[in-house]
């Protein structure tokens, strides 16, 4: 009887342990197919499209990016148009892998570009998370002839190099399954180094404020269109002053010249 009670106790402990834990502290997740084999599909270059159709896979970090990118294209390329769509949920890329709504969104339009945000990563650098799902989503985007763009998050306040580490993680994904990778961490580091007093964050030190979101939007504008963000006109409708908008465009184009996001 004591043996049975002990076995029952161990079973309950195991069950409770397996249902708890944070993203940061989980053990290394198993990656299906440790030796990943690329799909062999190339990245489509749709920068010359007259009508851009952009799908966003992400969470709260997407924020106003669709609105700002639309305003940038309307101002910088008035002869072109843009349609954007976000998924009806905020999930990590691995959680989306078998999510019906995400699959339906991808298949609902002939997208020109699909932006993928919310790859799990360890802030401490001590935990390794699977990147398998990101590679699968990149493949799915290429199968419908859309340009896949990986969205490594900007650094959190107080850790200016975090964005570089997140970018490098996404570079390893693209090395296995080629895609565009937005050098957001490098742009943020450069402008914050040059103008440390510039406010790019909301009060939580995590999410981007209007200025931070505009900066990231300029990166995607140049990646999507192939046109220099440095040549964008001042947009008075966005609450960022003319000098700051000009500086942002300059920094974005400098970084993207040094490290192109895409290899077409």
N, C-alpha and C positions, 0 to 999 in steps of 0.2 A: 504493500500500500504506500509506504514511504517512497519507494522508487517511482511509482506512478505519479505521486504528488510532485516529486522533484522534476520529472519529465514535463508535467503540465506547466510548472512554474517557468522552466527554461523556454518552453514554447511561447508563453505569453511575453516574456522578456524580449525574445527574438522578434515577435510580431510588432510590439511597441517600438522597438529600435528601428525597424525597417520602415516605419511610417513617419519618422521624425527626421529632423536635420534641415539645415539651411542650405541655400545654393552655395554659399561661401565655404561651408565646412564639410560638404559631402566628400566621400572618398572618390578617387578617380573613377569616372564612369566608363564602362566598357564601350568600345567603339566597334560597331559591326564592321567586320572586314578590316582588320588592322592594317593590312597592306592595301590601301585604297587604289583602285584602278580608275583612272580618268575616263570620262565618257568619250573623250576624243573630239567633242564638239567645240567649234571655235566660237569666240565672242563676236556677235554681230555688231557692226558699227552703224547705228541709226541716227547719228548726229545730224544728217542732212534731211531728216523727215520734216515735212511741213506741219504735221500735226503730231505732237508728242502725246503718248498715252503712258502715264507713269503710275505703277502700282507700288504702294508702300506696305511692307511687312514690318511691323514694329510695335513699340509701346509708347509710353508718354513722351519719350525723347523725340518722336516724330513731330509732335506739337504743331506749330504753324508752318512747318517747312513746305507743305503743298501750296499754301496760300502765298508765301513769300516767293517760291520758285515761279509760280504763275505770274506774280507781279514783275519779277525780273525778266521773264521771257516777253511779257507784254511790253515792257519798256525798252529792252535791249533788242528784241527781234519782233517788232510789231506785225510783220508779215507772216509770223508763225502763230500757232495756237497750242494750247496744252489742256489735257484732261488728266485729272489725278483721282486716285481712289485709294482708300485705306481699307484694311480688313476689319470686320466687325468685332474683333477681339484683340487683346494685347497679350501675346504669348511669346515665349522663347521659341527660337527656331526649331529646337528639338520637339517642343510641345505641339508645334504646328504640323509635324511630319505626317500625321494621320488625321489632321483636323479637317473635317468636311468643308467648313466655311472657307478655310484658306485655299484648299484645292479648287473650290468653285470660283473663288475670286480670281485665281490665276488663269482659269480656263474661260472666264466670262468675257474677255476682250482680247483683241490682238494687241497686246501691250508692246510699246517700243522699249520700255525700260522697267525693270523691277528692282526696287531698292530693299535690301535685306538688312534689318537691324535686329538686335536682341539675341546675338550669339552669347551664350553664357561664358563668363570669364571670371577668374579669381582676382580680386583686388589685392590680395596679399601675395599672389604669385605662387602659392604653395599647393594649389589644387588644380588639377588638369581636367578640363571638361571636354567631352566629345565634340568634334567638329563635323561629324558624319552628316548630320541633318543639313547643315549649311551647304555642304557639297551636293547633296541630293536636290536641294532647292535651286541651286545654281544650274544644275543639269536640267531640271524641269523648265527653268526660264529659257535656257538655250534651245530646248526642244521646240518651244513655240516661237523661236527666232527673236526673242526679246534680249536686250542687253542687261545682264545681271550686274548690279552694283552693290558691293558690300559696304555697310555703314558702320565703321568702328566708332564707338562713342567718343565724345570729347573728354578731356580729363576732368576729374572733380576738382573743386577749389582746394588749393593747398598741396596738390600733387601734380605739378605741371607735366611730369614725364609719364603719367598714367596713360595718356592718350597715345603716346608712342608705343607703349607695350601692347595696348589693345590693337593698334594698327599692325604691329608685327605679327600678332596672333592671326589676324585676318589675311595677312600676306601668306602665311603657311597654308591657309585654306585655298587661296588662289593658286598656290604652287601645285596643289594636287588637282584642283578643278578650276581652270582659268576663268577669271572674272575681273571686272573692274574693282578697284579698292580705293575708296575715298581717303586721302591723307589728312583727315580731320585733325588728328592729334598734332601733326606737324604744323598745320596752319595756326591752330590755337596757341601752341607753344611759341611760335614766332611772333605773333601779334601781342601776346601777353608779356613776352620778354621785352619787346620794343615799347609797349605801352602798359606797364603793370597796373596803372591806375584805372584802366578801362574795365568797365563792368560788363561781364558776359554771363553772369549767373543769376538765377533766382536766389531767394534768401536761403534755400536749403543747400546751396553750394553744389548741387547735383545737376539740376535741370538748367537749360539755357534760358536766359531772358530774351527780350526782343533783339538786342544787339547780338547775342550769341547765336540765336536762331537765324538771323540774317547772314551772319558770317558763314555758318554751315550751309545755308541755302545757296550762297554764291559758289561754294565748292561744287554742289550738285548742278547748278546752272551751267558751269563750264564743262563738267563731265558730260552732261546730257547733250548740250548743244555744240560743244567744241569751240565756242566763242569765248574770248577773253573776258573774264569778270572785271578786269582792269578798265575795260572800255564801256562798262555800264554807265548810263546816265544817272544822275541823282534822282531818287524817287521820294518825293516829298510826302507821299502818303504813308511811308514807313517812318516811325518815330526814332530815326537815327540821323544825326546831323550830317551835313554834306561832307565835312572833312573825314569823319569816321567811315562813312560809306566808301569814300575814295581810297582810304587806307586799306580797308578790308579787301576791296577788289584788287588792289596792288599785291597784297600779301598772298591772296588766293592764287593769282596767276603766276607769281614767282615760284611758289611751292609746286604747282602743277607742271610748270616748265621743268623744274628740277627732278620731280618724280611723277611722271604721268600716271594717271589712275588706271588707264587701259592700255593693253597691248593688242591692237587690232592687226 
